[in-house]
Amino acid sequence: GNIGQRYLHDKLEEQRKKRGWVRAVVPKARQVGCSTYINARFYWRTSRRAYTSAFVLSHEGDSTTAIFGMVKRYDDHVQPALRPKRGIDNPRAIDWPGIGSDYSAATAKNDQAGRSRTAQLLHGSEPAYWQYAYEVQDGALKIVSLVPGTEIILESTANGPVGLFYEKCMMALADEQREKDGLSRRGDYILVFIPWFWQDEYERAP
């Protein structure tokens, strides 16, 4: 992985070992590989662990299809000895009935997106651009219980100092400062900031 992916992994694992679960907001530059890493992380957990469901919620249909395409590629190219037998297999969902696990995706295009599901792992892609962000928080983000082994990771590029993702980032940042001051956190989410200047692709010889 690149430096951003390794940093994200280290921060998530640090929280998982400390709390037993993961809740993270990840403001990041474009094309740093966050979705690639999160999908690989969740693919490994769902395809290796029985009765585990992962869910991706993206901001638009094309993005949802592209993100879930990564999951399918992982399953297509993993060593055959490590691949459980697929059951459902379509552009937005796969499952492995032999272990009772599944991975699915949807688009946050209405206020009911993801509401009726149950999952242990949730990847929110570009929540700063979700049209119904607050409604999705009251629905889809509640499908993952705050128990050991669960994860919610919200990763996004910025979309101005307004909205749900911005508020979650500011709360996580304030919690960081509270911890430094010896105070307890007010929320569950950690902030994992991945700046653009870590990426070699953003450099150019003068």
Buried (B, 14 or more C-beta within 10 A) or exposed (E): EBEBBEBBBEBBEEBBEEEEBBBBBBBBBEBBBBBBBBBBBBBEBBBEBEEBBBBBBBBBEEBBBBBBEBBBEBBEEBEEEEBBEBEEEEEBBBBBEEBEBBBBBBBBBEBBBBBEBEBBBBBBBBBBBBBBBEBBBEBBBEBBEEEEBBBBBBBBBEBEEEBBBBBBBEBBBBBEEBEEEEEEBEEBBBBBBBEBEBBEEEEEEE
